[in-house]
Amino acid sequence: MSLVEVLPNYFTLSKDSPLRKKFEKVYKWYSPAFSPHDVPRFAEVGNITENPEVMRGIRDFFVDRYKNLQQPITHILGFDSRGFLLGPMIAVELNVPFVLIRKANKIAGVIIKSEPYTKEYAAESEECMTVRFGSFDKNSRVVLIDDVIATGGTMLAGVQLVDACGATLVEVAGVLGLTFLKGTQPAHTFAGGRYSNVPFVTLVDETVLSDENCGDPLHHKGSRIISCAEAKKLI
């Protein structure tokens, strides 16, 4: 499948890609009234995970991309929590470990902690990412994966963890890239530009979130959060 460069070292599927066309049919966004964050269009990954054909397409794209590298990858690192939906199925096919990158105080053992980072929506408290020390090392060649690449704050935290372990970062991967936020810049300028040549690859960009892809239920009244008893009345 062909990729196009939309920003320096930032690639996404071409508009005529069959996989992109599948995303256009199933990917939904929600307004602030029906989403957990106050952003204009919140992309809901559940619409992707509920479609086996699209999930298979995601897996096959990245497996095909990484399986024949001259210098193979040794680990896939996924972010808490939606990177956990994508990374394992790719790692299993490549027969490499999947490493959890988690938010603070969720991993046992000795952990490495990133610097605090900012996100595309307001967080209740300052956030950082952590990884268990020894999960990978200076001889590792790794890929970072998450569902959405937006401002790049989360990815920068991941790059810091990779850098702390002395590993080689081969690529940053995602499903959706909000390219207008220029999420490559934090990672590409980190450590004096040491990672400026690392490619970012997202399967689609924000143009798939068209008006027609709005998932807001037209006839729902009241709170978006309903009780089990209320749900039973609606079935």
C-alpha positions as CSV (number, residue, x, y, z in Angstrom):
1,M,0.0,0.0,0.0
2,S,1.4,3.4,-1.0
3,L,2.2,6.1,1.5
4,V,2.3,9.8,1.0
5,E,4.5,12.2,3.0
6,V,2.2,14.9,4.5
7,L,4.9,16.5,6.7
8,P,8.6,16.0,6.9
9,N,9.1,12.3,7.9
10,Y,5.3,11.9,8.5
11,F,3.5,9.5,6.2
12,T,-0.1,8.3,5.8
13,L,-1.9,6.1,3.3
14,S,-2.8,7.6,0.0
15,K,-6.4,8.6,-0.6
16,D,-7.0,5.7,-3.0
17,S,-5.8,3.1,-0.6
18,P,-8.3,0.3,-0.1
19,L,-7.6,0.2,3.6
20,R,-8.1,4.0,3.9
21,K,-11.5,3.6,2.2
22,K,-12.5,1.0,4.8
23,F,-11.6,3.5,7.6
24,E,-13.8,6.1,5.9
25,K,-16.8,3.7,6.2
26,V,-16.4,2.7,9.9
27,Y,-14.4,5.4,11.8
28,K,-16.6,7.6,13.8
29,W,-16.1,10.9,15.7
30,Y,-18.2,12.3,18.5
31,S,-18.9,15.9,19.6
32,P,-18.2,17.1,23.2
33,A,-21.8,16.2,24.2
34,F,-21.1,12.5,23.5
35,S,-17.4,12.1,24.2
36,P,-15.1,11.9,27.3
37,H,-13.1,15.0,26.3
38,D,-13.9,18.5,25.3
39,V,-12.5,18.4,21.8
40,P,-14.4,19.2,18.6
41,R,-14.2,15.8,17.1
42,F,-13.2,12.8,19.3
43,A,-12.2,9.8,17.3
44,E,-13.6,6.6,18.9
45,V,-11.3,3.6,18.5
46,G,-14.1,1.3,19.5
47,N,-15.6,1.6,16.0
48,I,-12.3,0.2,14.7
49,T,-11.9,-2.7,17.2
50,E,-15.5,-3.8,16.6
51,N,-14.7,-4.3,12.9
52,P,-12.6,-7.4,12.4
53,E,-11.9,-6.6,8.7
54,V,-10.4,-3.2,9.6
55,M,-8.4,-4.6,12.5
56,R,-7.0,-7.3,10.3
57,G,-6.0,-4.7,7.8
58,I,-4.2,-2.7,10.5
59,R,-2.3,-5.8,11.6
60,D,-1.4,-6.9,8.1
61,F,-0.2,-3.5,7.1
62,F,2.3,-3.1,9.9
63,V,3.3,-6.8,9.8
64,D,4.1,-6.5,6.1
65,R,6.0,-3.2,6.8
66,Y,8.2,-4.6,9.5
67,K,8.7,-8.3,8.7
68,N,11.3,-7.9,5.9
69,L,13.5,-5.1,7.3
70,Q,17.2,-5.7,6.8
71,Q,17.7,-5.0,10.4
72,P,14.6,-6.5,12.1
73,I,12.8,-4.9,14.9
74,T,13.1,-6.6,18.3
75,H,10.2,-5.0,20.3
76,I,6.9,-3.2,19.9
77,L,6.1,-0.7,22.6
78,G,2.5,0.3,23.0
79,F,1.0,3.2,25.0
80,D,-1.5,3.0,27.8
81,S,-4.2,2.3,27.0
82,R,-5.2,2.2,23.3
83,G,-1.8,1.2,22.1
84,F,-2.5,-2.0,23.9
85,L,-5.3,-2.8,21.4
86,L,-3.0,-2.6,18.4
87,G,0.5,-3.6,19.4
88,P,0.0,-7.2,20.7
89,M,-1.6,-8.5,17.4
90,I,1.3,-7.1,15.4
91,A,4.0,-8.3,17.9
92,V,2.6,-11.8,17.9
93,E,2.7,-12.1,14.1
94,L,6.3,-10.8,14.1
95,N,7.2,-13.1,17.1
96,V,8.7,-10.2,19.1
97,P,7.8,-9.0,22.6
98,F,5.1,-6.4,23.2
99,V,6.2,-3.9,25.9
100,L,3.7,-1.9,28.0
101,I,4.3,1.8,28.3
102,R,2.0,2.8,31.2
103,K,0.9,5.8,33.1
104,A,2.5,6.4,36.5
105,N,2.2,3.9,39.3
106,K,0.8,1.0,37.2
107,I,3.8,-1.2,36.7
108,A,5.6,-3.4,39.2
109,G,9.3,-3.6,39.6
110,V,11.9,-0.9,38.8
111,I,10.4,1.6,36.4
112,I,11.7,4.4,34.3
113,K,9.6,7.6,34.3
114,S,9.4,10.1,31.5
115,E,9.1,13.9,31.9
116,P,5.5,15.2,32.2
117,Y,3.8,15.8,28.9
118,T,0.9,17.7,27.5
119,K,-2.0,16.3,25.4
120,E,-4.5,17.6,23.0
121,Y,-7.1,17.8,25.8
122,A,-6.9,19.0,29.4
123,A,-5.9,16.4,31.9
124,E,-7.0,16.4,35.5
125,S,-3.3,16.1,36.7
126,E,0.2,16.2,35.2
127,E,0.9,13.0,33.3
128,C,4.0,11.0,32.5
129,M,4.7,7.6,31.0
130,T,6.7,4.7,32.5
131,V,8.3,1.4,31.4
132,R,9.7,-1.4,33.4
133,F,13.5,-1.3,33.5
134,G,14.9,-4.3,31.6
135,S,12.0,-4.7,29.2
136,F,14.3,-3.8,26.4
137,D,17.9,-2.5,26.3
138,K,20.6,-0.8,24.2
139,N,20.7,-3.6,21.7
140,S,16.9,-3.3,21.0
141,R,15.3,-1.9,17.8
142,V,11.8,-0.8,18.7
143,V,8.6,0.6,17.3
144,L,6.3,2.9,19.3
145,I,2.6,2.5,18.6
146,D,-0.6,4.3,19.7
147,D,-4.1,4.8,18.2
148,V,-3.8,8.6,17.7
149,I,-0.9,10.9,17.2
150,A,-2.0,14.4,18.0
151,T,0.2,17.0,19.7
152,G,3.0,14.5,20.1
153,G,3.3,14.8,23.9
154,T,2.6,11.1,24.5
155,M,5.1,10.1,21.8
156,L,7.7,12.4,23.2
157,A,7.4,10.6,26.5
158,G,7.9,7.3,24.7
159,V,10.9,8.6,22.9
160,Q,12.4,9.7,26.2
161,L,12.0,6.2,27.6
162,V,13.6,4.6,24.5
163,D,16.4,7.1,24.7
164,A,17.0,6.4,28.4
165,C,17.4,2.7,27.6
166,G,19.8,3.4,24.7
167,A,17.6,1.5,22.2
168,T,17.2,2.3,18.5
169,L,13.8,3.8,17.6
170,V,12.9,2.5,14.2
171,E,9.5,4.1,13.7
172,V,6.5,5.7,15.4
173,A,3.2,4.2,14.3
174,G,-0.5,5.0,14.8
175,V,-3.9,4.7,13.3
176,L,-5.0,8.3,13.1
177,G,-2.7,11.3,12.8
178,L,-4.0,14.8,13.4
179,T,-1.4,16.3,11.1
180,F,-2.5,20.0,11.7
181,L,-1.2,19.6,15.2
182,K,2.3,18.8,13.9
183,G,2.8,15.9,16.4
184,T,6.2,14.9,15.0
185,Q,7.9,18.1,16.2
186,P,8.3,17.2,19.9
187,A,10.0,13.9,19.1
188,H,12.0,15.2,16.1
189,T,13.5,18.1,18.1
190,F,14.2,16.1,21.3
191,A,17.8,15.7,22.3
192,G,19.1,18.2,19.8
193,G,17.3,16.5,16.9
194,R,18.7,13.0,17.5
195,Y,15.4,11.4,16.4
196,S,14.7,13.8,13.5
197,N,15.0,11.1,10.9
198,V,12.6,8.7,12.6
199,P,9.5,8.2,10.4
200,F,6.0,8.7,11.8
201,V,3.4,6.5,10.0
202,T,-0.3,6.8,10.6
203,L,-2.8,4.9,8.4
204,V,-5.2,7.9,8.1
205,D,-5.3,11.6,8.9
206,E,-8.0,13.9,10.1
207,T,-9.6,14.1,6.7
208,V,-11.4,10.8,7.3
209,L,-13.3,12.4,10.1
210,S,-15.8,14.1,7.8
211,D,-19.2,15.4,8.7
212,E,-20.7,12.2,7.5
213,N,-18.6,10.3,10.1
214,C,-20.2,11.9,13.1
215,G,-21.4,9.2,15.5
216,D,-23.6,11.4,17.7
217,P,-27.0,9.6,18.3
218,L,-29.6,11.9,16.8
219,H,-32.5,10.9,18.9
220,H,-30.8,10.4,22.3
221,K,-32.1,12.8,25.0
222,G,-30.5,13.5,28.4
223,S,-27.1,12.3,29.7
224,R,-24.9,10.2,27.5
225,I,-24.2,8.0,30.6
226,I,-27.1,5.8,31.5
227,S,-27.7,3.1,34.1
228,C,-28.1,-0.6,33.5
229,A,-31.8,-0.2,34.4
230,E,-32.2,2.6,31.8
231,A,-30.5,0.6,29.2
232,K,-32.9,-2.3,29.7
233,K,-35.8,0.0,28.9
234,L,-34.2,0.9,25.6
235,I,-33.7,-2.6,24.2
